[in-house]
Amino acid sequence: MAKYKDAVDLYDDEGKLLKSNVTIDKVSPLVNKGTAGIIDLTKRTVAVNFAGIEDALKTGKVGGKGNQVLGRSMSCSCVKDCDTLSAKIKEMVQVTEGDNTKITKVGGGKMILVEIPTSRMDAAATYDVA
């Protein structure tokens, strides 16, 4: 017998119904490896917006609308140097050679997705290790 009476419907990425009336204890990350994997990946992944960083440094606009450091600007080419920056970031976050650290370039280098290794997250007391 199910621990909870609440049930949900499960859909795929295109909105097609996969299964109906699945009790919520079946999708709990405590018992469902797929759900636990999604949560793990979400906690270990961060997006780095090189185009945004480059623009903020060029204009001095940081911290949201209306926040600009007048007279302070820096010309840098974060997007052009994406590969070099990605390699340095990987060197900084990777714990051991061959661990599950992964860096994916998005939009021609305007952004990267960084997946920190599981070992770094397991040893952390808070999420900000990412």
N, C-alpha and C positions, 0 to 999 in steps of 0.2 A: 504494500500500500504506500502511496506517495506521502511524503512528509508534509507537503503543502498542497492545498486544493487549487491554487491559482495555476492557470495554464496560459500558454502563449502559442502563437502561430509562428513558424520559422519560414523565412523567405530567402531566396538567393539574391545576388547582386542586381539582377534584372527585375526583381519583384515577383518572381514565380514562387508560388506556394510550395514549400518542400515537405512540411509536415504540420498537421493541425493538432491543437490541444496537447501540446507537450508541457508536462508539469515543470514548473520552474526549477525544481531540484535537479532535473536532468540537464539543465544548461548551466548550473552552478559551476564556477571555476574550481570548486573543491572536488568535484567528481568528473567534470568534463574537460579532457585534455585540450580540445580545440578552443574552448573558451579561455582556459588558462593561458594558452599560447598567444591568443589575441591580446590579452591583458599584459602579458610579459613583453610582447613586442611594442605595445603602446607606451609602456613605462620606459623602455630602453631607447625610444626613437625621438630625435629632436631635429627640427628643420632649421637650417642656417641660410638666411636670405642674403647672399652676397651682394645682389643688386641693391637691396635696401640699405645695407651697411655702407656700400660705396656712396650712395646718394646722401645718406645722413652725414657722412664725413665730409662730403663735398660742400654741402649747404649749411652744416652746423645744426640742422633740425633733428632733434632727438627727443624721445619721451612723449611723443604725441603732438596733436595740433596746438599751435601757439607756443611751442617750446623751441626756441632757436637761440643758439649761442652766437651772438653777433660778432663778427670780426674773427671768428675761429672756423677755419675750414682746412681740409686736407685733401690733396689729390692722390688717390690711390686707385689701383685697377684690380679690385677684388674678383670681378667676373673673369677678366683676362687671366689672372693668376689662380684660377679655381683649382687646377690640378696640383699646384704647389701647396696651396693652403689646405687642400684636402689631405695630402700626404702628411703634412705637419699635424693636422688634427688627428689623423689616424695614429700617428706616432705617439701623440699625447694620451689618447684614450685606450689604446690597445694594451691589454695586460700581458698576453703571451702570443707569440707567433702562432697563427692558425686558429685563434679563438674566434668567436662569432661576431667580432667587430666588422661592421660593413658601412661603407660610404657610397651613396648613390648620387650621381650628378643628375640634376633635373633642369630642364630649360636651357640647355647649352652652357651650364655653369652659372646661371643666375642664382641657383639655389642648390643646396645639397641636403640629403637626408642622412643623418648619422645614427647608426644603431650601435650603442655601446655594448660591450661584452656582458654576458649574463653574470660572470664572476664579479664584475664591478658593482652591479646592482644587488647581488646577493650579499655582498660585504657592506653595503651602505645602510646607514641608519635612517636616511631620508631620501626622497626622490631627487634632490638637487645634485646628486652625483652625476647625473646625465649632463 
